[in-house]
Amino acid sequence: MKIAPVADVKARLSTYLKLCAEQPVVVTKNGRPVARIDPIEDVQRLAEARAAGERILARMDARGLVTDEEGQRNWEEIKREMEQEDDQREKRWRSSSTPR
C-alpha cells in the first residue's frame, strides 16, 4: 500500500491513478489518512461480494439454521468466485497495460 500526501497526489494525479491498479494508495493530509484510491474493479467486486453474502443470508433465513458443512460449502463457493474475478481483473489489466 502506497501512502502519499494530498499535495503530491494533486500534483501527480495521473501517476497515482496508474499506481492504484497495482496497489491501493492512501492519501494523507497533515500526516493523517483521509482517503484511499482503489481501482473501480475492487469497489465493484466488494459490492458483488456483499450482495452474494446477503443472498446467502436470505437463503439461510429461509431454510432455518444451516449446518457447519453447508456454511463452509457456501464460503468455498464465494471464495472461488472472488478468486476467478481477481484472475479476470488481472488478465484485463495485463492486456490493457503498455510494455514497461
BELKAMO-V73510 format. One record per residue. N is the residue number from 1. RES is the residue in three letters. SS is DSSP state (A for helix, B for strand, O for the rest). PHI is phi in whole degrees, -180 to 180 (NA if undefined). OMEGA is omega in radians with two decimals (* if undefined). Layout:
n:N res:RES ss:SS phi:PHI omega:OMEGA
n:N res:RES ss:SS phi:PHI omega:OMEGA
This chain:
n:1 res:MET ss:O phi:NA omega:3.12
n:2 res:LYS ss:B phi:-92 omega:3.09
n:3 res:ILE ss:B phi:-118 omega:-3.08
n:4 res:ALA ss:B phi:-144 omega:3.08
n:5 res:PRO ss:B phi:-71 omega:-3.07
n:6 res:VAL ss:A phi:-58 omega:-3.13
n:7 res:ALA ss:A phi:-63 omega:3.13
n:8 res:ASP ss:A phi:-69 omega:3.12
n:9 res:VAL ss:A phi:-63 omega:3.13
n:10 res:LYS ss:A phi:-62 omega:-3.10
n:11 res:ALA ss:A phi:-74 omega:-3.06
n:12 res:ARG ss:O phi:-131 omega:-3.05
n:13 res:LEU ss:A phi:-55 omega:-3.09
n:14 res:SER ss:A phi:-61 omega:3.09
n:15 res:THR ss:A phi:-63 omega:-3.13
n:16 res:TYR ss:A phi:-71 omega:3.07
n:17 res:LEU ss:A phi:-65 omega:3.07
n:18 res:LYS ss:A phi:-67 omega:-3.12
n:19 res:LEU ss:A phi:-64 omega:-3.09
n:20 res:CYS ss:O phi:-66 omega:3.04
n:21 res:ALA ss:O phi:-69 omega:-3.13
n:22 res:GLU ss:O phi:-98 omega:-3.10
n:23 res:GLN ss:O phi:-158 omega:3.10
n:24 res:PRO ss:O phi:-63 omega:3.08
n:25 res:VAL ss:B phi:-118 omega:3.09
n:26 res:VAL ss:B phi:-97 omega:-3.12
n:27 res:VAL ss:B phi:-97 omega:-3.13
n:28 res:THR ss:B phi:-115 omega:3.04
n:29 res:LYS ss:B phi:-132 omega:-3.06
n:30 res:ASN ss:O phi:55 omega:3.09
n:31 res:GLY ss:O phi:80 omega:-3.12
n:32 res:ARG ss:B phi:-111 omega:3.12
n:33 res:PRO ss:B phi:-63 omega:3.13
n:34 res:VAL ss:B phi:-126 omega:-3.11
n:35 res:ALA ss:B phi:-158 omega:3.09
n:36 res:ARG ss:B phi:-139 omega:3.10
n:37 res:ILE ss:B phi:-105 omega:3.11
n:38 res:ASP ss:O phi:-126 omega:3.05
n:39 res:PRO ss:O phi:-65 omega:-3.11
n:40 res:ILE ss:A phi:-61 omega:3.12
n:41 res:GLU ss:A phi:-60 omega:3.12
n:42 res:ASP ss:A phi:-64 omega:-3.14
n:43 res:VAL ss:A phi:-66 omega:3.13
n:44 res:GLN ss:A phi:-65 omega:3.13
n:45 res:ARG ss:A phi:-63 omega:3.11
n:46 res:LEU ss:A phi:-64 omega:3.11
n:47 res:ALA ss:A phi:-63 omega:3.12
n:48 res:GLU ss:A phi:-66 omega:3.11
n:49 res:ALA ss:A phi:-65 omega:3.09
n:50 res:ARG ss:A phi:-63 omega:3.13
n:51 res:ALA ss:A phi:-63 omega:3.11
n:52 res:ALA ss:A phi:-64 omega:3.10
n:53 res:GLY ss:A phi:-62 omega:3.11
n:54 res:GLU ss:A phi:-65 omega:3.10
n:55 res:ARG ss:A phi:-64 omega:3.13
n:56 res:ILE ss:A phi:-65 omega:3.11
n:57 res:LEU ss:A phi:-62 omega:3.12
n:58 res:ALA ss:A phi:-63 omega:3.09
n:59 res:ARG ss:A phi:-64 omega:3.13
n:60 res:MET ss:A phi:-63 omega:3.12
n:61 res:ASP ss:A phi:-63 omega:-3.11
n:62 res:ALA ss:A phi:-66 omega:-3.10
n:63 res:ARG ss:A phi:-91 omega:-3.01
n:64 res:GLY ss:O phi:94 omega:-3.12
n:65 res:LEU ss:O phi:-67 omega:-3.13
n:66 res:VAL ss:O phi:-112 omega:3.11
n:67 res:THR ss:O phi:-72 omega:3.09
n:68 res:ASP ss:A phi:-59 omega:-3.14
n:69 res:GLU ss:A phi:-63 omega:3.11
n:70 res:GLU ss:A phi:-65 omega:3.12
n:71 res:GLY ss:A phi:-61 omega:3.12
n:72 res:GLN ss:A phi:-66 omega:3.13
n:73 res:ARG ss:A phi:-63 omega:3.10
n:74 res:ASN ss:A phi:-62 omega:-3.14
n:75 res:TRP ss:A phi:-63 omega:3.13
n:76 res:GLU ss:A phi:-62 omega:3.12
n:77 res:GLU ss:A phi:-65 omega:3.13
n:78 res:ILE ss:A phi:-63 omega:-3.13
n:79 res:LYS ss:A phi:-60 omega:3.14
n:80 res:ARG ss:A phi:-63 omega:3.11
n:81 res:GLU ss:A phi:-62 omega:-3.13
n:82 res:MET ss:A phi:-67 omega:3.10
n:83 res:GLU ss:A phi:-65 omega:3.10
n:84 res:GLN ss:A phi:-64 omega:3.11
n:85 res:GLU ss:A phi:-65 omega:3.08
n:86 res:ASP ss:A phi:-62 omega:3.13
n:87 res:ASP ss:A phi:-62 omega:3.13
n:88 res:GLN ss:A phi:-64 omega:3.13
n:89 res:ARG ss:A phi:-62 omega:3.14
n:90 res:GLU ss:A phi:-65 omega:3.11
n:91 res:LYS ss:A phi:-62 omega:3.11
n:92 res:ARG ss:A phi:-63 omega:-3.11
n:93 res:TRP ss:A phi:-66 omega:-3.13
n:94 res:ARG ss:A phi:-65 omega:-3.11
n:95 res:SER ss:A phi:-73 omega:-3.13
n:96 res:SER ss:A phi:-93 omega:-3.10
n:97 res:SER ss:O phi:-79 omega:3.07
n:98 res:THR ss:O phi:-86 omega:3.12
n:99 res:PRO ss:O phi:-59 omega:-3.10
n:100 res:ARG ss:O phi:-104 omega:*
